């Protein structure tokens, strides 16, 4: 391949800018409305930048993003792959969860609360989630990752293009408990998009995967899980169907994306500045999610500074040192039962910390310094809509989950 066709830095610039817009918009907009924030962030951060990029780089958006029709046989095979792939995804999640639990224990309450929030409680919420999570999100994400980004990277070869698009697809979820699964999922749909020369099968697979997950949450609840033998059976069937799909499409030739042959948008200094700037923005966002966490307060006992339903941002990981904990600090710690609590430090004595406990039962609680996981640095009011949803979550959740959401 000629050297002039090799650079793919403009695709990485697109990904960095789109990721920055998406994460920034998500953080800001979801404080007003969860579903509305997801939809707006997907469109503004992923979908529109991809359209602008494809139009700027080539003459036609449709061909550049590989919006090409495929046969009904391919679509039916993709439907079967999507359904059976749910079993393999569950097995991967169960296999990788212990590692995530070991390194990110303070994420558990927030993720459980998030699962409860996105679990539809009424037919209206179900319809909203199906439209946004089941349809809109797959379209926006596939247009970026398998359309614009993978399509450009294919000038370096399909293996590298599929691998990098899958890796970035996993990273953008910003969830250590849901990282390996999206990467493997991205490999599968990336291969399908390359093999068929169209992102329609990828969108279909992605939409079915998300929609089935939403339906399972609605009918089974956030704690729903399928029996192990069902997951294993589906996973075995998925492998067979994938092999059959590969055999069915063997020898099929599809034109590459015009993005792979298009010249770079920027050259020289402008490209270097955009590349470095975009990379820095993404690294800052990724670093922020690993060095900072958030949680919801479940009581008013830290009033007036902190109120029920407030979200607290706290330092953790590399950004937090145990030695910096001082009296009056608000910290998050692991209690004797393994739950996570927010409280204020009353005094420190070597490796022991005296914490403000439940006013009604235990005014003071003594813990070990090593049990402290982070220090509160900022809090904000998420708005009445989110607070009401969280109140419904706590009302309908199990006692164990209720205790984990409380600050006592």
N, C-alpha and C positions, 0 to 999 in steps of 0.2 A: 504494500500500500504506500502511495507517495507520502513523503514526510509532511507535505502541506495539508494533508487531510487528517493528520494524527491528533492535533490538539483538541481537547474536549473541555477546556477550562470554562468556556461560557456556560456549559451545562451545570458545572459546579457553582458558578456565580448565581444562576437561576435558582438552584436548590437552596443555597445559603439565604438568598433574599426571600424566597418563598417560605422557608422554614421560619425565618425571623418574623415575617409578617403573620404567619399562622399562629405561632406560639404567643406572640405579643397580643394579637387580637383575641386569642382564646382566653388569656389571663384577664384581660380587661372586660370583654363582653360577657363572659360567663358569670360574672358577678351580678349581672342584671337578669339574665335568663340563660339557663343551662342549654336547652335545645336551640333557642335562637342564637346563642353565642357560638355553638358548634357550627351551625349552618353558615352564619356570617363569616366566621373565621375560615371555614373551608373554601368558600367562594372567593373571598378577598385575598386569602393567603396562598391558596393552591391553584384554584381554577383559573382566575383571571390572569395571574402572571404567566401561566402556561400558554394561554391563548395569545397574549402579547408577544411572548418569546417566539412562538411558532410563526406568527404573522410577520414579525420583524426579521426572522432568520430565513423564511421561505415565502413563497407567493401565496400558498394555499394552506389554511389551517387544517382542513379535513384530511388531506393527504399527509401533511407533516405529522399529525397526531395519530395516524393510522386508523381513522374512523372508516374502516372498510367492512362491507358485509361478509359474512361467512355462511357456510352451508348449515342446514338444519341438523345434519348429523353431528357436526362439531358442537353445536349448541346443546344438543341432548347429552352428549358425552360430558360436557362441562357441567351440566346440571347434576349428573350422577357423581362426578368428581367432587363437586361442592358439598353434596349431602354426605358422602362417605368420608370426606376429609375432616368433618367435624369430629369423628372418633379419633383420628390421628392427632388433631390439635389438642384434644383433651388429654391424651396420653403424654404429649410433649409438655403440656402445662403441669401435669402431676409430677413428671420427672424432674423438671427444672425448679419447681416451687421451693423445695428445701434449701437450695442454694440461695435463692432470692430472700427467703426468710432469714437466713444466717447473716447476710450482709445488709439487708434493709428492713430490720424489724419494726422501725417506727413508721413505715409506710402502711402497715396493715390496717389500722383504724380508718385512715383517710380513704384507702382503696375500698374497704367494706362500705363506708358511707357513700362513696361514689357509685358503687354497684347498686346500692339501695335507691339512690337518686335516679339512675338511668333505668331502673326496673319500672315499667309502666304499671300503674295501679288502676287505670280506667281505660275503657275503649278509646276515648279521645287521646289519652297519652300514648296508647299503643299505636294509633294512627300517626301521631306526630313522630314517634321514634322510628317507625317504619319508613316514613318519608325522608327524615333527616339522616338517621344512622344507617337505614337499610338501602336507601337509594341515592340521596344527594352526596353523602360522604364517599361511597365507592366511586361515583363518577368523578368527583373532584380529585381524589387521590390517584386514580388510575390515569387521568389525563396528565397529571404531573409526572408520576413515577414511571409508568409503563409507556406513556406517550412521549412527552417532551424529554425527560431525563434519560430513560433507557434508549429511546430512539436516537439521541445524539451520541451516547456512549457506544452504540453498536459500530461506530467507525473503528473502534479498537477491538471489535470482536464480540460475538453474542455472549460468550461465557462471562467475560468481564462486565458487560453491560447488565446482564441479569443479576450477577452477584452483587454489584455495587448498588443497583436500584433496590434489591431486597434488603441489603444491610441498612441503607438510609431509611427505608420504609419502616424497619424495626426501630431504629433510633428515634424517629419522629414521634413515636407513641409515648416516649418519656415515661416508661413504666417497666421497672426491672422484673415485675411479675408477669409481664406480657411482652417479652423481648425476643426470645428464641422462636416462639410460635409465629409471630408476624414475619420474621426473617425467612423461615421455611415456607410460609404461605406466599411471601413475595417471590421466592425462587420458583414456586409452582406456577403462579399466574404470569410471572415474567417470561418463563419458558413458553407458556401457552400463547402469550402475545407475540413473541418472536416466531414461534412455529407457524402460527396462522396468519401473521402479518396484519393483525388487527387487535385493537384493544377492547373490542366488544365482548369477546369471550372472557377477558380478564375482568371487565366491569360486571358481567353476569355472575361469575364465580364469587367475586367480592360482595356483590349485592345479596346473593343467596346466603353467603356465610353470615353476614351481618343481620339479615332479616331473620334467619333461623335462630340466631342468638337472642334477638329481641323477643321472638315468639316464645322461646324456652323460658326467658325471664318472666314473661307475662303469665304464662300458664303454670310454670313450676316455681317461681319465686327466685330471689337472688341466691338462695342456698341449694337450688336444684342441681342434681348431678346424675348422670346416667350410670348404670351398672358397668363394672369393669369389662365384663364379657361382651357387652354391646360395643364399647369403644374398641376393644381388640378386634371384634368381628368387622366393624366398619373400617378400621385401619387396614386389615388384610384385604378387604374388598377394594379399598382405595388403591392399594399397590397394584392389584390386578387390573383395575380400570385405567390407571395411568399407563401401564405397559401396553394395554390395548389401544389407548389413544396414540401413543408413540408409534405403534405399528400402523395404525390407520392413517396417520399423517406422514408416514415415512415417504420420502421422495417428493413431497409437496414443495413447490417453490413459490415464495411470495416476495414481492418487491420490497427492498429495505426502505426504511423511513427516509424521506428527503432530508431530514435533519442530519443524517449521518454523512451526507455528501455536501451539505451547505457550508459555506465559509464561516469563519469565526466572526461574531458580531463586533468584538473589540480586539484591538491589537496593542502591543507595546505597553506603555505606561498605564493607559486606562484599564486594560485587562488586569494588570498586576494589582492596581489599586482596588478594583472591584473584587478580585479574588481574595486578597488579604482582608479587606473590609468585611466581606460576607463570611469568611471563615472565622474571623474574630467574633462577629455577632453570634454565630451558631455556637462557638465554644463557650462564650459567656452564658448563653441560655442553657446549654447542657451542663456547664459547671454550676450554674445556679440551682438546677434541679437536684444535683447530687450533694451540694453543700448547704442547701436550705430545704426545709420541709414546711408543710402547713397542716393544721389540725383545727377541729371545731371544738369550742368550749361547750360543755354540757350543763353548766350551772352558773350561778351568779356569785359564787363565794369569793371570787377575786374582784368583785365590784369595788369601786366604781370604774376602775381602769378597764376591766374586762367583763363582758356581759354574755349571757347565754346566746349561743348561735354565732358569736364572733369567730372569725377565722384568724388564727395566730400564725405568723411566719416565724420560724425558729432556725437558728444556726445548728448545723450538725456536720458529721463527717470531718473532712479536713479543715473546715472553717471553724470548728469548735474544739476548744481545749478544756479539759476538766478543771485545770488549775484556775481558769478565769471565773469560775462560779463564786459569787459573793452574796452576802446577805441582801435581801430585797429583790434579787433576781428572780424572774419567773422562768422555770425550767420544765422540761418534759423528762419524765423518768419512768423506769420499769418497776412496778410494785412487786410484792412477794408472790402474787398470783400470775405474773407475766403480763398483766395489762399495762397500758400506758396512761400516765396521769400528768396533768399540768398542775403546778402549784408554785407557791412563792417560798424562797429560802428565808428562814427566820434567823438561823445562825449556822456557822460552820465550826467544826471541831475536828481537825485533822481529816481523816477519811470519812467522817460521819457528818451528815447534813440533817438539820432539823427543819422539817417542812411544815407549812400551814396545812392542816388536815381538814376533815369535815367538821364544821363548827358544831354540829349537833352531837356527834359521837366522839370523834377523836380530834381535839383542837390542834394537836401536834403529832407529826409522824417523823420517825427517825429512819433515814435510809443511808446507804453507802454511796460515796461519791461516784464509784464506778457504775452505778445504776443510772446515772444521769446521761441522757442521750442528746440533749440539745438545750439551747437557751433562746427564749423568746426575744425577738428584736423588733417586731412590728405586728400590729393587729388592724383588722378592718372589718367593717360591717358589710356582709355580702348582700344585703337587701332582703326585703320581706318575702319575696317569692322563694328564694333559696332557704330562708329560715323556716318557712311553712313546710316546704318539702322535707327538710331535715327533721322537723317536729313529727311529721307523719312517719318518717323512717324509724325514729326512736319509739314511737307508739306501737308500731307493728313489728319491731325487731325482737330478737330473743333476749333473755336477761343477760347473757354473756356479752352481746353486742351493746346493750344499753350500758353496762358497767364500763365498757371500754370507751364509750363516748362521754362519760361523766368526768368531771374534774374535781375529784375529792381525794 
